[in-house]
Every structure is written in C-alpha cells, then in structure tokens.
Amino acid sequence: MIRCPECNNLLKSYCSKLKRGERIRYYKCEICGKTLKTKVEIKVTEEVIDEDYDK
C-alpha cells in the first residue's frame, strides 16, 4: 500500500487494469480527494533448472 503525498493517509486501490504487460492501479485519497496512478511492469522469465531431467 502507498501513502498520499499530501496528507500521508494510507491509500487502497479501487481499480486495476492489465494493459500491454503492465498492471496499472488507481488510488484515491479519502481525506483530500487526490487521485494517483501506479504502473507495475510484468516480466516473465524462464530458466533451466536441471538439464539432465530425463536421466
């Protein structure tokens, strides 16, 4: 959770959208009414754990 930059109140997201590999979360402060938007980049990685699995 993030805090409002103006009144330092804890914010809860009221909406989140997934667009082009990015999650966008929308926040609104209940005290001062300021709206904020955060963006999280979703990255998928694949790696080899064990090369000789069939043996």
matplotlib code that plots the C-alpha trace (Angstrom):
import matplotlib.pyplot as plt

x = [0.0, 1.1, 0.6, -0.9, 1.9, -0.2, -1.9, 0.2, -3.0, -2.8, -4.4, -6.2, -6.6, -10.1, -9.3, -6.5, -6.1, -3.7, -2.6, 0.3, 2.2, 1.7, -0.6, -2.0, -3.5, -5.7, -5.9, -8.0, -7.4, -10.5, -9.3, -8.0, -9.5, -6.2, -6.0, -2.9, -1.9, 0.9, 2.3, 3.9, 5.8, 5.1, 8.1, 8.1, 11.4, 12.1, 15.2, 16.6, 16.7, 18.0, 19.4, 19.5, 15.9, 15.2, 18.2]
y = [0.0, 3.5, 6.8, 10.1, 12.6, 15.5, 14.2, 10.9, 8.8, 5.1, 4.5, 1.5, 0.8, 1.0, -0.4, -2.2, -2.9, -5.0, -3.4, -4.5, -6.3, -3.6, -3.5, -0.1, 0.6, 3.6, 5.1, 7.9, 9.6, 9.6, 12.7, 15.2, 13.6, 13.4, 10.6, 8.6, 6.0, 3.5, 1.2, -2.2, -3.9, -7.6, -9.6, -13.3, -15.2, -18.8, -20.6, -24.1, -25.7, -29.1, -30.1, -33.9, -34.3, -37.5, -39.5]
z = [0.0, -0.7, 1.1, -0.1, -0.8, 0.6, 3.8, 4.4, 4.5, 3.5, 0.1, -1.2, -4.9, -6.3, -9.7, -11.5, -15.2, -17.2, -20.4, -22.7, -20.0, -17.4, -14.4, -13.7, -10.3, -9.5, -6.0, -4.5, -1.1, 1.1, 3.0, 0.4, -2.8, -4.7, -7.3, -8.0, -10.6, -10.4, -13.0, -12.5, -15.3, -15.5, -16.6, -17.3, -17.2, -18.0, -16.9, -17.0, -13.5, -14.3, -17.7, -17.1, -16.0, -18.1, -16.8]

ax = plt.figure().add_subplot(projection="3d")
ax.plot(x, y, z, "-o")
ax.set_aspect("equal")
plt.show()
